[in-house]
Amino acid sequence: MSTEDMPGDMTDGFHLVVEALKLNGINTIYGVAGIPITDLLRLAQNEGMRYIGFRHEQQAANAAAIAGYLTRQSLLPAPAGLPTVRAFQAAQAEITRAWLAERTGWR
């Protein structure tokens, strides 16, 4: 049954996943596309989310971890005696995301 055939109060699992990701503030998905999730990725992209694809799962996990770590660290309060470290981490996070975009062809 396609989503067009469902009554107005019903949905499918892909829509639930995308809504849950959006509600939790996730706007980028890193992963390895395959037949089981291609529809999910298309739906996520149609909803304005970014998908950054890789050929191997380990590459996707490492890229997500690096970008997430640097971004998270840059949002923390500055430690005593190092007032510029968070700005530096924010700049490094931006550089990492730009590098990922270039390497993956995402713009």
N, C-alpha and C positions, 0 to 999 in steps of 0.2 A: 504494500500500500504506500503510495507516495504521499507527501505532506499536503498536496492539493486535494487528495481524496479524504483526508481526515476531517472529522468535525472540528469546529472552532476551538473547543476546549482541550483538544489532544495535540500532542507533539511527538517528535521522535527523539532518540537518544543523542543524535548529533546536535540538534538544536539545544538540548539541555546542557550538553558539554560546553558549547560556545557561549551560552548565556552565563554559565557558572564561571568560565574564564573571564569574561567581561566584568562580571560582578566583583571578582577578586582583583581587578586592575591589571590583568595580564593582557598585553597587546601584541606580544611576539611569541611565536611558536617555533622552536628549534626541533628538527627531526629528520627522519628518513621516510620519505613518502613511499607508500606501497598501496596495493589494491584495497586492503581493508579500510584505509583511512583517507583515500583520495576525496571522497565526498565530504568528509569532515573538514579537510583542509580547504576545499573550494568554498564551503559554507563560511568558514572562519574568514577567508579573504573577502568574501562578499559583505561580511559584517564589519570590515575595516581593520581586521587583524593582519599582522604581517606573518608570513611563513618563510623561514630561512631553512632551506633544505641542504642536506649533506649526503654523502654516499655511505658513510659509516656512522653507527650510533655513538661511538666513542667521541668522534669529532663534534657531533651535535651537543653532547653532554658537556664536553670541555668548553665549547664556545658559550653555551648558556651559563655555565658556572662562572667563567671569567667576567662576562658582561654583568651578570647579576651581582657578583661580589664587589666589583668596583663601583657600580651604581649604588649599592646599599651602603658601602663604606663612606661614600661621598655625602650621604644624607645624615650621618651621625654628627653630634656636636664635636667641635674641635677639641683635641686634648690640650691640657695645659702646656704652654711653652711652644706649641706648634700651630699657630693660628691659620697658616695657609695650607696645611696638609689636606683638608677636605676639598679645597678648590683644586689642588693638584690631582686628587683622586677623581674628581668630577671630570677634569680634562682628560685623564687617562681612560676613563670610562667612555667618553665621547670618541676618543681615538680608537678604542677597541671596537665600538659599535660601527664606526666608519670602516675599519679594516674588515670586519665581518661582512659588511654590506658589499665591499669591493670584491672580496674573495668568493662570495656566493652569488654575485650578480644582482643582488637586491639593491634597489635604489630608493 
